[in-house]
Amino acid sequence: MARSFLFLLGSARADGNTELLARAAAEQLPGDTEQRWLDLAELRLPDYDDARHSVDSWPQAEGDEALLWEATTAATDIVIASPLYWYSVSSYAKRYLDYWSRWLATPDPGFKAKMAGRTLWGVTAMAHREEVVAEPLILTLHHTAAFMGMRFGGVLLGNGSRPGQVLTDERAASRAKTFFAQEAPLARLPFEEE
């Protein structure tokens, strides 16, 4: 099966450090690999309203939500490119993941089964040099992948606060060259591991 990457940009700043790092890693993909880029800040996606237990049925996805659902289910590899905001993903990335709760019930109750076996990746730029501060972001993405039965490719970390600063992070640049080439294991929640 040919790989199809969906890159979801979750920054409040266009052409920010996270996007630059994600694009550097994407440049290493084989030329025939399909890439689709969506900027979550530009999409009209209202805050998630959890209506799973209401008596009214949820309306079908439409507009940008339908676009995101279609793009998500069409991809073999989903890349959340979110800066480290308050030790986790950005509000744009979190809102997108919140919609997965809705998609588990509608428009397609088979959403979880469709996502099983696909790969979730992360790319983030952070202002802090100690990578341990990104652990909450990494766990958010890892546990999401585990719950969905997905593979988890890990998170490509880079350092940069001022515009373009991540391009001077030699360690991140080196990691970006092989990031998407690594084999992604099936994610497991801590209590599932042997």
C-alpha positions as CSV (number, residue, x, y, z in Angstrom):
1,M,0.0,0.0,0.0
2,A,1.4,3.4,-1.0
3,R,1.9,5.8,1.9
4,S,-0.1,9.0,2.1
5,F,1.0,11.6,4.6
6,L,-1.4,14.1,6.2
7,F,0.5,17.0,7.8
8,L,-1.7,19.0,10.2
9,L,-0.1,22.4,11.1
10,G,-1.1,23.4,14.6
11,S,0.7,26.7,15.1
12,A,-0.7,30.1,15.7
13,R,2.1,31.5,13.5
14,A,2.4,30.8,9.8
15,D,5.8,29.5,8.6
16,G,6.8,29.0,12.3
17,N,9.6,26.8,13.5
18,T,7.4,23.7,13.8
19,E,6.3,24.0,10.2
20,L,9.9,24.5,9.1
21,L,11.0,21.4,10.9
22,A,8.1,19.3,9.5
23,R,8.8,20.5,6.0
24,A,12.5,19.6,6.4
25,A,11.5,16.0,7.5
26,A,8.9,15.8,4.7
27,E,11.6,16.6,2.1
28,Q,13.2,13.3,2.9
29,L,10.2,11.3,1.9
30,P,10.4,9.4,-1.4
31,G,9.2,11.6,-4.3
32,D,6.1,9.5,-5.0
33,T,4.8,9.7,-1.4
34,E,1.6,11.6,-1.4
35,Q,1.6,14.6,1.0
36,R,-1.3,16.8,2.0
37,W,-0.8,19.8,4.2
38,L,-3.6,21.5,6.2
39,D,-3.3,24.5,8.5
40,L,-5.6,23.9,11.4
41,A,-5.5,27.7,12.3
42,E,-7.1,28.5,8.9
43,L,-9.9,25.9,9.1
44,R,-13.3,26.8,10.6
45,L,-13.6,24.2,13.3
46,P,-15.7,25.3,16.3
47,D,-14.8,24.2,19.8
48,Y,-15.7,20.6,20.3
49,D,-19.2,20.1,21.9
50,D,-19.5,16.6,23.4
51,A,-23.0,15.5,22.6
52,R,-22.4,11.8,22.7
53,H,-25.0,11.2,25.4
54,S,-27.6,13.7,24.3
55,V,-31.0,12.6,23.0
56,D,-30.5,14.5,19.8
57,S,-28.5,12.9,17.1
58,W,-25.4,14.7,16.0
59,P,-25.5,16.4,12.6
60,Q,-23.3,14.9,9.9
61,A,-19.9,16.5,9.5
62,E,-19.8,19.3,7.0
63,G,-17.5,22.1,5.9
64,D,-14.0,22.0,7.3
65,E,-14.9,19.2,9.7
66,A,-15.9,17.0,6.8
67,L,-12.7,18.0,5.0
68,L,-10.6,17.0,8.1
69,W,-12.5,13.7,8.5
70,E,-12.0,12.8,4.8
71,A,-8.3,13.8,4.9
72,T,-7.7,11.9,8.2
73,T,-9.3,8.7,7.0
74,A,-7.6,8.9,3.6
75,A,-4.1,9.1,5.1
76,T,-1.8,6.2,6.1
77,D,0.4,8.5,8.2
78,I,-0.9,11.5,10.2
79,V,1.6,14.1,11.4
80,I,0.6,16.5,14.1
81,A,2.9,19.4,13.7
82,S,2.3,21.4,16.9
83,P,4.6,23.7,18.8
84,L,5.0,22.9,22.5
85,Y,2.5,25.2,24.1
86,W,2.3,24.9,27.9
87,Y,4.0,21.5,27.8
88,S,1.4,20.0,25.4
89,V,-0.1,20.3,21.9
90,S,-1.5,23.6,20.7
91,S,-5.2,24.4,21.1
92,Y,-5.6,23.9,17.3
93,A,-4.1,20.4,17.5
94,K,-6.1,19.5,20.7
95,R,-9.4,20.7,19.1
96,Y,-8.6,18.4,16.1
97,L,-8.0,15.4,18.3
98,D,-11.2,16.2,20.3
99,Y,-13.1,15.7,17.1
100,W,-11.9,12.2,17.0
101,S,-14.3,11.5,19.9
102,R,-17.1,12.6,17.7
103,W,-15.9,10.6,14.8
104,L,-15.9,7.5,16.9
105,A,-19.7,7.7,16.8
106,T,-20.4,9.7,13.6
107,P,-20.2,10.2,10.7
108,D,-18.7,6.7,10.6
109,P,-18.9,4.4,13.7
110,G,-16.0,2.4,12.1
111,F,-13.5,5.3,12.5
112,K,-11.5,3.5,15.2
113,A,-11.2,0.4,13.0
114,K,-10.2,2.5,10.0
115,M,-7.4,4.2,12.0
116,A,-6.0,0.9,13.4
117,G,-2.6,0.1,11.9
118,R,-2.0,3.6,10.6
119,T,0.8,5.7,12.0
120,L,0.6,8.8,14.1
121,W,3.7,11.1,14.2
122,G,4.5,14.4,15.9
123,V,6.8,17.3,15.1
124,T,7.3,20.1,17.6
125,A,9.6,23.1,18.1
126,M,10.0,24.3,21.6
127,A,11.9,27.2,23.3
128,H,13.3,25.0,26.1
129,R,16.5,23.1,25.5
130,E,15.7,20.2,27.9
131,E,13.6,17.8,25.8
132,V,12.0,16.2,28.9
133,V,9.6,19.2,29.0
134,A,8.0,17.8,25.9
135,E,7.0,14.6,27.6
136,P,3.3,15.6,28.1
137,L,3.0,16.3,24.4
138,I,4.7,13.0,23.5
139,L,2.4,11.1,25.9
140,T,-0.7,12.8,24.5
141,L,0.2,11.6,21.0
142,H,1.4,8.2,22.1
143,H,-1.7,7.4,24.1
144,T,-4.0,8.7,21.4
145,A,-2.3,6.3,19.0
146,A,-2.5,3.4,21.5
147,F,-6.2,3.9,22.1
148,M,-6.9,3.9,18.4
149,G,-4.8,0.8,17.7
150,M,-2.3,2.9,15.7
151,R,1.4,2.8,15.3
152,F,3.4,5.6,16.9
153,G,6.4,7.0,15.0
154,G,7.5,9.3,17.9
155,V,8.0,13.0,18.0
156,L,10.7,15.0,16.1
157,L,11.8,17.6,18.5
158,G,13.6,20.9,17.6
159,N,14.6,24.0,19.5
160,G,13.6,27.4,18.3
161,S,11.7,30.4,19.6
162,R,12.5,33.3,17.2
163,P,11.3,32.8,13.6
164,G,13.5,30.4,11.7
165,Q,15.7,29.6,14.8
166,V,15.0,25.8,14.5
167,L,17.0,25.8,11.2
168,T,20.1,26.3,13.4
169,D,19.4,23.3,15.5
170,E,21.8,20.8,14.1
171,R,20.5,17.9,16.1
172,A,17.0,18.4,14.9
173,A,18.2,18.8,11.3
174,S,20.0,15.5,11.6
175,R,17.0,13.7,13.1
176,A,14.7,15.2,10.4
177,K,16.7,13.4,7.7
178,T,15.7,9.9,8.9
179,F,12.6,10.6,11.0
180,F,9.9,9.2,8.7
181,A,12.2,6.4,7.6
182,Q,12.1,4.6,10.9
183,E,9.8,1.7,11.6
184,A,6.9,2.8,13.8
185,P,5.9,0.2,16.4
186,L,2.3,-0.5,17.4
187,A,1.5,1.9,20.3
188,R,0.5,0.4,23.7
189,L,-0.8,2.0,26.8
190,P,1.5,1.5,29.9
191,F,-0.9,-1.1,31.5
192,E,-1.0,-3.1,28.3
193,E,2.8,-3.6,28.1
194,E,4.3,-6.9,29.2
